[in-house]
């Protein structure tokens, strides 16, 4: 569980979080590596006023399981991943709260049914 106050607008936070391609570049050395930057295969499964359901995976390893992404408007983002054959799963839930102009608070929760996913 993690929370932080950020010096930018909630819409900016959401836009970046629902774009998985930004991680290797923007978080190089922290959550990713620039050498892992690549095109992603993306699918929008559903899109309506309540949010977006989609999935993505890297193009260099096209046989890996999909990572699902749900954006539940106005401020909840869920990533889910796993290996069904091995019975392993995990994910991250991100919730944002606007605090004022150019400020938001984020709440993040990681989860899994195994330590080594």
N, C-alpha and C positions, 0 to 999 in steps of 0.2 A: 504494500500500500504506500502511496506517495502522493503528496500534494505540493503545489507551488503556485505562487502568484507570478504572472507573466506580464511583461511590459508591452503587450500588444493585444489587439482586439480579438474577441472570441471567434469571429468569422475567419480571421487570419489563421488562428490555431486550427480550426476545423478543416480549412482548406488544405493545410499542410499535412495534417494527420491522415486524411483520406487519400493522400497521394503517396503510396508506398515507394515510388521511384526516388523520392527525395532523400531517403534514409542514408544510402551509401555516400552521397555527396555532402549533405548538410551535417551529418553526424559522424563524419570520418574520424576513426580512432576512438569513438565513444560507443556507438551502437552499430557501426558499420565500417566499411572500408571502401575507398574510391575504386579499388580494383574489382569490387563486386558490382559496380554500376553497370546496368545492362537494360535492354528493352524488356518490358514485362508483357505477358499475355494477360489481358483484362477482359472480363465479361460483366456486363450489367445484367443482373437477373431480374430485378424489379426496380422501378423508379416511380415515385408518386409524391404527393404533398407530405406524406408521413416520413419519407426518407428514401434511402437507396440500399438495395441489397446487391452485392456483387462478389466477385472472387478474382484472385490473381495468382500468378506464379511466374517464376523466372524463365526466360527463354533458353538460357544455356542448359538448363536441366528440365526439359519439358515433361518428363515422366514423374516428377515429384508431385505430392499431393497439393491441391489447391489450398490457398489461404482465403478464408471468407472474410468479408468486410461488410458490416451493417452500419449504416448511419441512420439513427433514429432521431428525427428532427425534434427539437432544435439543437440538442447538444450532447447526445450520447453516441459514441463510436465503439463498436465491438469488432475485434479481430479474433478469429478462431482458426486453429490449425491442428494438425494431428496426423497420425498414421493408424487408419482403421484396422489394418491387418494385425498390428501390434497392440491395439487397444490403448494407444497413447493419445492424449489430447492436451491442449492448452490454449491460452488466449490472453488477451489484454482488454480491459474495459477502460475507456477514457471518457470522463465527464467534465464539461467546462461550464463555468458560472461567470457571467459578465459582472465586472466590478465597477465599471465606469468607462469613460472614454479611454481607449488604448490600454485597457487593463482587464485581465481575466484570471480566474483561479481554475487550476486543473486538478482533478482527482484521478489517480491512475491505480488500477488493480490488476496485477498479473496472477494467473492461475494455471495449474496443470495437475494432472493425476500422476505425474512422475517427476523426479528431480532432473533426469537427464533426457530431455526431449530432443 
